[in-house]
Amino acid sequence: MSLALLMICAALQASPQAAPPPQPRYPVDSATGRAVGATEMTPEAVKLAIDKGQKVVIIDVRPAEAFAKETLPGAIHIPLAELEKRLPEFKEDTLLVFT
């Protein structure tokens, strides 16, 4: 084996392998980067749903400090780390809006 090849092999063995990126706990649409089934809505579309009487819950998933500083009127705070376990609290016919 050549010295250059030995040096490359030694360097590869000495360098730590990068950990694979963490897998999301939910399926992600590769085209949009969002959770499968999630859609982006304009503020006007959300307001129209509210005006039509649809049950809408605005969930602010940002850190508590950001939520305390400012949020949308009527939004509730559920940290992103707690979201998965809290989703069953909402009826299926409820439009969930995440900020």
Secondary structure, DSSP 8 states (H G I E B T S, - for coil): --HHHHHHHHHHHHS---------SS-B-TTTSSBTT-----HHHHHHHHHTT--EEEEE-S-HHHHHH---TT-EE--HHHHHHHGGGS-TTSEEEE-
